[in-house]
Amino acid sequence: MAEDISEMILPNGLKIVVKPDHRSPIAVFQIWYKVGSSYEVNGQTGLSHMLEHLMFAANNNDFLSQGFDHLNKVGAKGGAYTGRDDTFYHHILAKEYLSLAFSIEAERMQYLSPSMNEFIIEKKVIKEELHTSVSKEPYLLAHNILYKKAYQGDSYQFPVIGRLNDLNALTLEEAVSWHKKYYAPDNATIVVVGDVDALEVFKLTVNYFGTIKKSKHLPAESTLKIKNAQSKVRYVMTEKNKVGAVIVAFKVPSIKTSKPYWEAYALDVLAGWFETGTISRLTKALIRDRPLAFEITVSYAPMQRKDSLFIIEAIPAQGVSIKELEKSLLAEIAKIKQERISQKTLHKIKNQMIATEIFDKDSLYIQAKIIGQSESINVPWSEDIQYISKIKAVTGVQLKQVLDKYFVPSKQTIIIQNTYNEKQ
């Protein structure tokens, strides 16, 4: 409930959001910075992710080194994540040690002091991460190409981990400068969820972060709307793989860019119709009715500061060619555009989505993440409180409207990943 959540903004611009949940004596601490790979430029891709790694370097900082040791001794769990729009650091720990998380993150916000040796080591770690991720994830290259083609001329095209040539060229000075530019209280949100008292958390925030000065380097937020291509893009990868795939994506609005607002929620329900369980429209047509696909996945990420992608990925069944699967998938999408979803099916989809939402929020970590991710793209955390009611309000007519508006050639990108045996 909205009344269970409290927020405060310090004079230096730092925002703190607290959501008590007293089911267990645990606290989740997350600090979110409004910077990720979409803030980067050519030649500096991977800089945000590199900085995330360097934030754990403590050889030149006894305070941090001792703090990390203390966290390990009390059984705390922590980590970090870099995305296109944000970077966040988290701690899950017994509530009596919450002040430890505050002290460590206040220190890391103000000081970055890795040695050159630590920088070189982390660069090697990331390059190995890049190498192993490509070998372990057969569709990673295809997805990287998808974003490159779909977001031509925009920084959303950059892979979060960065490009190899850029990683080789990155310097320690660039990382330190990136930290000074973006790691500031007026560019951050702290979220605490768990067995806590909001007033006590606010006191901790003032105590540890209140004297940190605002950034003098924050740039103004860039234009949010991304220009769409005038015709569809179809790209056949030169790199072949053991497994093939057809990826069809459409440029669609996010919650941030959606006008009218309900379009993002209609797209969310549409993703459910395309994939969810036994009522999955595409699974029925291309797997159960005709065994053309081995697997179909559908994804839509509404929480982005720029336009999003509605992605349909199909893996061919044994003996089915990529060309046949692509043709059938596009034909099925065209057929869906001519249909009207039944009220019974629409009701089932909504019920499954709502059940998933409720189940996910059983996790303190997920509760905090939802709040932090929203705030990082300048969408109020209160938006999530309305999620269920807005999903319930989506109509079949609205699904038809977003299909007609966005599932068109000018917003379409197709990526083909052929197998070694695929005939051209």
N, C-alpha and C positions, 0 to 999 in steps of 0.2 A: 504494500500500500504506500501511496505517496507520503502519508504522514509518518511512516516509519523511517524515511530517509531524510537526513539533514545535510546541509551544505554550508560552507563558509568560504569567503574569498578574502585572503590577506591583503594588506595594502600593497604588497609587492606583486600582486596578481595571481599568486598561487591559489588554486581551487582545491578544496578538500570535500569529499562526499563520503558520508558515513551511513551504513545500513546495518543496524543491529540484527543479529540472528543468534539466539541464545540456545540453540539445540545442542551445541557442544562447546567446550572451553577453548575454542580455536579462533584465531584471527587471520584474515587474509589481507595483506598489504600489497597494493599495486601503485606504482607511480608511472604515469603515462606522459610521454613527450610528443608534441606535435611535430614530428619529423620522421621521415622514412625515405624509401628509395624514390618516391615521386617528387621529393624536394631536391634531388640531385640533378646534375647536368652531365652531358657527354664528357668523358674523360675522368669523371669522379664517381662512376657508378660503383655501388657496394660500400660507399663511405659510411652510411648510417649503420650498416651491419658490422663493418669493421669496428666502429666506435662501440657498439654493443659488446663486442669481445673484449675491447681494451678496458671497458669499465670494470672488469673483474681483475685487472692487473693491480697488484698491491705491493710489489717489491720495494717501491719507493715511498710507501705510505704505511707506516706502522699502525696507525689508527684503523685503517681498512683491514690490514692483515689480521690484527687482533679481533676485529669485528667479525670477519668471516670465520675465524676459528671458533669464536663464541657461538655463532649460529650453528655450526656443525655439532658442537658439544651439546647444545640444547635440543638437537633433533629437528631443527627447522629445515624446510625445503624451499628452494628458491631457484630462480632462473630468469631468463629474459627472452624477448622475441622482437624481431624487427619486421615490419610490414611495409606496405607502400605509403601509408598515411601516418604511421606512428611507430614508436619504439617504447616498450614498457618492460619494467623490472618488477618481479614479484617475490613475496615471501609468504610462506604458510607456516605458522608457528603458534605455540601456546600463547594465550592472550597476555600472560604476565611478561612476555619478552617482546611485546610490540614496540616498546621504546627503542629496542636494539635495531629494528628495521628502520625506524625514523632516523636514528643517528647515522647509520650507514648510508642511507640514500641522501641525506643532507650533505654528508661529506662528498659523496660522488657527484652531486650536483655542482659543487663548488670547485672541486679539484680533480684534475686528470693528470696523472704523473707516471705513465708507463715508461720504462726504459726502452732504449732502442732495441735491445735484445728481446724484450717482451713483444715489441711491435713486430719484429721479424718472425718470431715464433707464431704469433697469432695470424700473420699473413699466410704462413705455411699451412696452419690449421684450416683456414678458410679455403685455400686452394685445394687442399685434400678433400674438404667437405664438398666443394664444387665437383670434383672428380668423382667421388663416390656417389653423390646424389644422382648424377647423370647415369652412372652404371646401374644403380639400384632402382631407379624410377624410369621405366622405359618410355614414359610419355612426357618427361620433364622438358626435353628439347622442343617437343611439339607445342607445349603450353607456352614456353618462352617465345617461340615464333608467333604464336597466336597473339600475345600481347604486343609484340613488335609490330605486327601487321594491323591489328585493330586500333592501336593507339599511335599511329604514325604522327610524328611531330609533337608528341606529348610525352612527358616524363613517366607516365604510367607504363610505358613500353619497357622500362628498365627492369631487369630481373633483380629481386631484392638482394640476392647474394652478390650481385655485380658481374661485370664482364671480366674475363681473365686478363685481358690487356690492361684494363683500368686498375685491377687489383695489383698487378705487377708494378704499376706506376705510382700507386698511392704512397704518400709520405706521412711520416709521423706528424709533421707540422700541419698537414691538412686535417688530420684527425683531431688534433688539439684545437685548431681553429673552428672545426665543426662543433665541437663540444662547447666552446665559448659562445658560439652563435645561437645554438638551440637549447642547450641544457640550462634553462633559467626558470625561475618560479612563474613568470608570466607566460611561459610556454608549456606548463605542466599541470597535471591533475593528479591528486592523490585520492585513491579509493580504498576505504577500509570496510570490510564486511566481516561480521562474526560476533562473538560474545563480548561486545564492547559497549561502552557508554559514549555517546556522541560528544558530550562536553569534555570528557577526559581526552578523547582523541583530538579535539580542537586545541586543547592545552598543549598536547605533544607537538602539534603542527606549529603553533606559535613559538614554542620553545626551541625547536630544531630548525625551522625554516623562516621564522619571522624576520631575521636580520639579513637574510640573503637579498641582494639587490636585484632589481629588474635587469633584463637584458638591454644592452644598447645596440644590439645587432639584428634583432628580429626583423625579417622582411615582411612586407604586407602580403596577405594571402593572395595567391595568384587567381586568375580567372578560372572559375570552376567548370564552365561548360566546354566540352570537347567538340571540336568540329567533326562532323561525320563525313565519311567518304561519299562520293557521288554515285558510286557503283560498287557492287559486291567485290570482295577480294577472295580469290581462290589461289592457294599456294600449295604446291606439291614439294614436300621436303626432299632435298638431295640425299640426306642421311636416311639409310634404311635400317630396319630393326627386325628382331625376331618376331615381333607382334605388330600388327597393323592397327590403325585407328582412323576414324573420321571424326573430326571436331567441327561442329557448326556452331558459331556464336553470333549473337546479335547485340549491337550496342543499345543499351537501355538505360534509363535513369536510375539513380540511387535514391535513397531517402533524402539525401542532401539536395539533389538536383531535380527531383520529381515535381512536376507541375502539370496537372493538379497532384496533390500529395498522395491520393489514393492509388496512383499508378504503381508505385513501388510495392504496395501491399497486394495489388492485383497480380503483379509479376511474381511475388513470393508464392501466392496461391497457385499460379500457373505452373511454377516449378514443381509444386506438390502434385498437381494433376499429371504432369509429364512423367513423374518418376515414382511417386509414393506407393509402396506396397502392391497389393493385388489390384488396385484400381489404376495403376500406372498406365497411362494411355500409350506411351511408346513401347513399354515392355510387352503389353498385350499384342500390339501390332507386329513388332519386329522380333520378339522372342517366343512368345507362346503360340500365336496364330501362325506365324511363319518363322522358322528358325534361321533368321538371317544374322542376328547379332548374338554374341556370347554374353555381352554385358552392355548396359546403357546407363550412363550417369548424367544427371542434370544438376547444375549448380547456378546459383544466383546470389551475389553478395550485395545486399542492399546498403550495408554500412560502409560507404566510401564517400570521400569528399568530392569526387568527380563522378562522371557517368560510369556505370558498371557494365558487365557482360553477362548475358544469359547464355550459358554454355551447355551444349549437348554433345556428349562424347560417346561414340559407339565403337565397340570392338567386334570384329566379324566372327561369326561362328565358323567352325572348321569346314573348309571347302567353299566358303563364300568369299568372293573377291571384294576388294576395297571399292571398285567401281560399282558393283551391284549394291553394296551396302549404302554407299553415298546416294545413289539414285533412289533407293527405297526410302531412306531416311528423309530426304528432301521432299519426296512425294507424300510421305506421311505427315510432315509438317504442313504442307499445303492443304492436305485433306482436313487436318485438325482446324485450320483457319475457317473452313466452311461449316464446321459443326457447332452445335450448341451443347454445352455441358448440362447434364440433367441436375436438378436440384438435389436429388438423392446423392449423386456422386460428389457434388460440390460440398454437401454437408459432411460426407465422410472425410474428404480431404481436410476440411477445416478442423474437424474433431481430432484427426491424427496430428495436425500441426500444433494444435493447442496442447494436446497431451505431451508432445515432444518438448514444447516450451516449458511446461510445468515440471516435467522430469529433469530437464537441464538445470533448472533453477534450484534443484535440490543441492547442487554444488555451490559452496560459498565462493569458490574460485570463478565459476561461470557468472554468478551474480555480479561480482566485482568487474569482470571482464566486459560484460555488457555495458555497464556504466562508463567505464574508462574508454572503451572504443567509441561510444557515442560522443562523449565530451571531446575526444581527440579530433573529430571532424566537425566540431562546433554544432552538434545536434544535442539539445538538452537531454539529460538522462531520463527526464520525465516522459520522453517519447516511448520508452519501453513499457511504461505502465499502461499505455493505451494499446499495446500491441494486440492483445487478444480481442479487444473490442473492434479494432480496425480490421483484423482478419475476418471476424464475424460479419462485418459490414460489406465485404467484397461481394459483388454480384456477378452472375453469369454474363450480363451485358458488359460489365467492365472488363472481364477476361477477353471478350471478343474485341473490345476497343483497343486494348494494348497489343493483342495479336495483329490487328489490322495496321496499327500505327508503327510498331517496331519490328515486326517479323517481315521485313521487306528487303529487297536486294541492296539498297543503299546503306543499310545498317548491318549487312551480313559479311562475316569472315569465315572462310572454310580452310581448314588445314588438313592435308592428307599425309599420313605417315604410312608409307608402303613397307611391305616385308621384303626380304631378300628374294623371295620367289615370285613376287607380284609382277605381272606383265604390264608393261607401259602401254 
